[in-house]
């Protein structure tokens, strides 16, 4: 474990800010047919609650419209190291919406800014994205409808943690997609470690000096979100009352958020699975929790040390573990950066090989999102919904030109397809 810890330290200090549904005789003859028809319809409705069947093409958007809403959650038991006030988490929630959402306008980037765009907030967005919010609105796309009605049903919960200097909405491509298949995803700005968090109308920018404090706060933030959403499920928020499936919650994250998800999965037994994108943890003590690891082989942020750490943690894992490597992927392959800056690099647009400096193109947005989304959904269907029929999808490499896939810790992992 000391070897793994040392690898993490190399990767950890290199992380830079950042992170889409007539006669009696005739009656007697029709009755058996109608009974079968109604039974089939009832089965279809039951399956519809989870948004997928065993024959679903996991690469396509799911059957449900998508809603998104913003809430502010305050943990009065903790004092924020930067603001010196109660720890406040501006939180985004994606969810399956009712059918009328299909006719409603889609969410805009500026809708993620609580209270609207003030001159101070506009200046902060300009500094972060090198363009005003109105220009970000023109290029940003997503599938969600702001404050759409929540669909009836019970939907498994995922809590997502953003990257260092990222934000709660850095992975809308992933959150939209999973919500369309009947999952609810909650993601908070880790205040002081997000690129910008708006609290009481004031933007709080990224604080590089607070990273060590954030490493302590982040797992607590994730557990607190689960505490609050449990209360929502019990009726504290009528929109979500009784609609959250809390038996097999997943902790997920990207980069620093991947470290967060691994760490909270080790200390909070309510989390039954982990998805870690382009990151790992300095410690890895829960070796049995089902885990999906993802990395980009050309990652220039965590580099060789970080990728070696991820591979090592997959290797020592004794429970179900899946390692997905994007051959021409980088750090930001696993984010919305494709939507904001198509030439950003390190996973998005043109780049240079880490070893040879040879110019190349990172795997494009459509293929990258298809891979990340489909594998995440298959993993969640198995370990959050208990749909064992999804496991063969996880064990087969459907993109051999773009992906290296490894699996261990399952009864079927020895049968893995190349």
N, C-alpha and C positions, 0 to 999 in steps of 0.2 A: 504493500500500500504506500510506502514511502516513495517508491518509484513513480506511482501515479500522482501523488501529491506534488512532487517536484515538477512533473510535466504540467500539471494544472497551473502552478505558479508562473511558469513561463508563458502559458497561454493567457492567463487571467490578466496579467499586467500589460498585455499587448492589445486587449480589446479596446477599440475606439468607439465613440458614440455612433449610434445608428445614423429597425426593427422593426365565390356565387347555389311543381304536382292527378155457352147457352144451355146446353142440356145438362142434366145430372151426370150423364155418362161422360160428357166432355169435362165436367168439373172433376170427376173422379180420376180421369186420365191426366188432367193437368196438375193435380195436387202433388204427386211425387216429383214432377218436373219442377214445380215452383218451390217445393221444399229444398230441393237440391240447389236451385238458383239462389234462394235466400241464404242458404248455408254458405255458398261460395261467396256471396256478397258480404256476409258477416266476416268471413275469413279475410277478405280483401280489406275491409275497414280496419280489422285488427292489425293487419300488416301495415296499413297506411299510417298508423300512429308512429311507426319508426321510419317511415319514408322510403323503405327499400325492401326488395325481395331478393331471393337467392339468384335471380336472373338479371338483376339490375346491372347496367353498364355503369360501373363506379366512376368512370371518367367524366360523365355528364352531370350537370347541375341536377339536384334532386327535385321531387315533385311539389314541395311546399314553397309558397311565397315567404319572404324573409322580412322580419321586423328588426328594428334596432332602437334602443332607448338609452338615455344617459341618466345616471343617478349619482348622488354624492353620499358616500358612506363615511361616517366619522367614528373612529375608535377612541373613545374617551379614556380608555385605560392606558394609552400610550401618548407620550409627548414627542412630536416630530423633532428630529435633531436639528433641522434647518429652520423651520418656521417657529419653533418653540411653542406651538399650539397643539391641540389634540390632533393625532394623526388622521389626515383627511384624504380620502381616496376617491377621486373622480373616476367613475366606473362606467364602462360601456357594456351593454348586454345585447347579444344577437339571439334570435329565437324564431321558431316557425310561426308564421302569421296566418290570419284568416284569409279566405279567398279574395275578399274585396281589395286586399293590398295589391293585387295584380294591376288594378286600374289607377293606383295612386303614384304620385311622383317619387322618384328615387332620392335617397339621402345625398346631400352634398358634403364636400369636405368641410365647409364652413359650419355645417350643422354640428360638427364635433366640438365647436368652441362655445362653451356654456356662456349664455348672456349675450352672444353675438359678437360682432367685430368692432371693437373700440380702437381708437388710434394706437393705444399702447399694445393691444393684442395684434393689430395689423403689423406694427413694427417688429414684434417678436416672430410672427410668421415669416415676414420678409427676411429676417436674419437666418432663420432655420432653413427655408426652402429657396431662398434667393428670388422670391417672387411674392406678390401680395396674395391674400386669400382668394380674391376674385379670379386670379389666374390659375391658382391651384384648383378651384372649382371647375374650370374649363377642361382640365386634363384628367382630373380624378374621376374614376368610375367605380360603381359598386352596384349590388343588386338589392340592397335593403331599403325599406320604407320606414322613415322615422315615425316612431310611436304608433305603428300599426297594431291592431288588436292581436293578442296572443291566441294562438290556435288551441282548441281543446285537445287534451291528451296529456300524457306524462312523458317528459323528454329528459334523457340523461344530461348531466351537467359537466361541462368542461370549464376549468379556470385557467386562463392564459396569462402568462407573464412576459412582458415586452423586454427588448434588449437594452443594453446600457446606452442611454441617450435616445432610446426609441420612445414609443408612446402606446397607449392602450388600443389605438386603431391602426397599428402598423401592419396588421395581418388580416385586413378585411377580405382578401381573396379566400382565405382559409375559413374565417368565421362565417362568411356568407354561405360558402359551400356546405359546411357542416350543418348550419341551421336549416338549409334547404332539405336536409335528410332527417330532420327531427332531433337535432341536438340544441341545447342552450349553452351559449358560450359567454362567460363573464371575463372582462379584462379591465384592470385598473391602471391608471397612471401611478407608478411608484414615485410619489412626490419627491422632487429633488434629484431623481435619477432619470426622469422623463425629459425629452427635449424641451417641453413646455407643458405646464399644468395650469389651468385657469381655476383659481379658487377665490370666491367672493369678488369676481370681476377683475382680479389681478393675475397677470401671468407670472408663474414661478419658473424660471429657466433651469436648465440642467446645471447641476452643481458637481463639478468633478471632484471637489474635496470631500463630498459626502458618499463616495462610492463604498467605502468600508462600512459606513453606517447603513447604507442601503442593502449590503449583503446580509446584514442582520435583520433588517426590517422586512425584506421581501418575502421570506417564507411566512412571517407573521401576517403580512398583508394578505397572502393567499388564504391562509387559514381563517382570517377574519372575514374575508369575502364569503367563504363557505358558511361561517357562522350566520352571517346576515341573510344569505340566500336560503338557509334553512328556516329562518324566521319568516321570510317571504313565503316560503312554501306552506308554512303553518297559518298564513293569513295576514302577515304584516303588510304585504302588498297584494291587493286583491287580484291584480292582473295575472300574477304567477301562482296564486294559492292552489296547492294540490297538483301543480303541473311540472314540478321539478323532480326528476328521478335522482335520488341521492344515495342509492345503494352501491354505486360503482363510479364515483366521481373520478375524473381524470385531471391530473395536473400537467399542464403543457406550457412550453415556453421556447423562446428563441434567444440564443447567445447567453447573456447574463440571465435571461429568463429561463433558459434550459437548466442552468445551474440552480436557479430557484426551484424549478419543478422537481429536480432530483432531490434537492435538500428537503423540501416539504413532504415529498413522498417517503422520506426516511423518518420523519418525526410525527406525521399526522396520519394515523391509520385509516382515516376516512377516505383517503385517496387510494384508489385501487389500481391505477395504471398511470404511466408517465409517457409523455411525448417530448423529446428533447431535440430541438433543431439547432444545429451548428453551435453546440456548447455542451458542457458537462459540469461536474462539481469537483471541488478540491477533495471532497470525501464522497464515498459511495458505499453506504452501509446497508441499504435495503437491496439486497441482491436477488430478491425473489419477485418483486413487484413487476408485472408485465411492462416492458419498456420498448418504445420505438425510438431509435436513435437516427438522426439524419446529419449528414455533413456534406460539404462541397470540397472535392479534392484540391481545388485551386483556391481555397480560402486564404486570403492575405491578411485577415484580421486576427484570427486565432492561430493561423499558420500550421506548420508541421507539428509543433508541440501540442496544439489544441486538438488537432485531428488524431494524433497518436493517443491522446488521453481518451477521446471518445471511443476509439477502437479498443483500447485496453479495458474500458469499463464494460463494453459489450462482451469482451472475452471472459471477464471474471464473473459476469452475471450468471446466476444459476437458474433463475426463473425464465419465463418466456422473454426472449430478447431478439429484436430485429434491427439490423444495421443497414441503412440505405445510404449509399454514397453516390452523389452526382459527380460523374467523371469530369464534366466541364461546368461544375457549379462552384460558387464562391459563397462568402458569408451572407450576402444580401439576396441570394437566390430565394431565401425562405421568408421574404418580406414583400411589402407593397411597393418597394422602390422601383420596380418595373413601371408602375403607373405614374410616378413622379418625375423620374429622370432616367431615360432609356439608355444613357451612356455613363451611368454612375460608376461602373466598374465593380470589381470584387463580387461577381455573380450576375451583373446586369450590363449587357452590351459588350463592347470590346474590352479585352484584357491582354495580359502577358502571362505566359506560363511561369509559375514560381521558380521552377528549376532552371529553365533555359532562356527565359525572357522572350520566347517566341510569341509573336502576336497571334491571337485566336479570338473567337467569339464564344462567350458563355452560352450555355443552353438557353434558348429563348423562353419568353414568358409563358406562352401557351403550353409548351411541353413541360416546363418546370412545374407550373401550377397543377397540371394534370397528374403528374407523378406524386407530388407532395399531398395533394388532396385525396386522390384515390387510395393511396397507401394509408393515410391517416384514417379515412373512413373505414376501410377494411379492418384495421387494428381496433378501432373503437367499437365497431360492430361485434367483434369477437369478445373484447374484454370489458366493454361497458354494457352490452346488450346480451352477451352470452350466445351469439350467433356463430356457432362453431363452423357452419358451412362457409363462412368467410375466410377461414384459415388457409385453404388452398390458394386463394388469391395472394395472400401475404407471402406464401412460400414459393411463388413463381415470379421470376423476373420478367415482367411484361415489357420492359424497355432495355434490352441488353446492350444496345448501342450507347445508351446514356447513363446506365445505372449499374453499380455493383451491389448485390443484395446478399446478405448473410442472415441466417436465423439459427437460433439455438434455444434449448429449454422447453420445447414442445414435443409431444409424442410423435408429431409428424415432421419435425425439422430435419430428420435424417433423409426424408424423401424430397427435400427441397430441389426444385428445378433450377437449372443454371440460368 
